[in-house]
């Protein structure tokens, strides 16, 4: 992906917003182009995750080592996302973006589709049980990422147990992985048109009038995400002994692409290649990044604990610290299981605020600006995947210690 392409997509996003403002009806009419792009994005998710995860597990080559890497990956995911949840909660309490908000003039979006999916996150036992698929084709068709990842891990273990006998099949999977990356590149050709249509439709439907009253929420969300990127990740970079400037230079254009498309999947091929060049073994990136898509969305995680208190403040509800802690505990659980559900962050938010007794109408008030905040959330998600890979590689003692494809090519 050429760097200038990131600017093309960013320009399409800005122009789409301007077009939607001045031509709202046309903006709403071209939403079909944005919907088509979203369908293309959904189409590439499963091929990318399945092939890269299987290649990663097969590349580890040892069941004990795979188990060790898996445990370290999950521990890192849980530690970072929980820490970010509390950062978001602290910022929401300090800034209080919902305090004094006049709700009378804010339009409320239809959240019936989101409400229909909340049962998937409220029922904890079903959530855990559904991780085990009864039909792998069915869960792939539904983009149920946790179930797909579970199957890939089990199938990958089976491949490792077969040893040399599995090599021909693993070679086929590696070819399929490369083909999946090419498919991503093909889909990305439509990105400028897709993001233009999506932003036009968003502004055309809700209007600038929705954004202005909610500027404090948007600003608070961006402030919180900036604290994560320039505060938390700076500390992590120092502890991992990697220069933050190097990381930023490596992925800044991918953050723009991810932000504009609202999808991490669009940058997975380039992200893996750059991390391998940076010194993270391929089997680490091939395991950590796919697993992190449903489990390690740092930007989304932070926004949840800003949006929850915002709704309480907007409706004049004074949440005690025990209630806020309960909300965080709910988010820790619910944020892990609905990556494949449409508008997943809004589903998680609606399910959780309902469980802690906040008015569900609050979600209807802010869904119109979700696209604007989602851009920054996705950019931070990309950054989070980088540090997850480096952290696990460092923890395993293999960061810049093992040959990777670029080094082998140079040596050859």
Secondary structure, DSSP 8 states (H G I E B T S, - for coil): --HHHHHHHHHHHHHHHHHHHH-HHHHHHTHHHHHHHHHHHHHHHHHHHHHHHHHHHHHH--HHHHHHHHHHHHHHHHHHHHHHHHHHHHHHHHH-TTTT---TT------HHHHTTTHHHH-HHHHHHTTS-S-HHHHHHTT-HHHHHHHHHHHHHHHHHHGGGGHHHHHHHHHHHHHHHHHHHHHHTTHHHHHHHHHHHHHHHH-HHHHHHTHHHHHHHHHHHHHIIIIIHHHHHHHHT--HHHHHHHHHHHHHHHHHHT-SGGGHHHHHHHHHHHT--HHHHHHHHHHHHHH--HHHHHHHHHHHHHHHHHTT----HHHHHHHHHHHHHHTTS-TTSTTHHHHHHHHHHHHTT--THHHHHHGGGHHHHHHHHHHHHHHHHHHHHHHHHHHHT-TTTS--HHHHHHH-
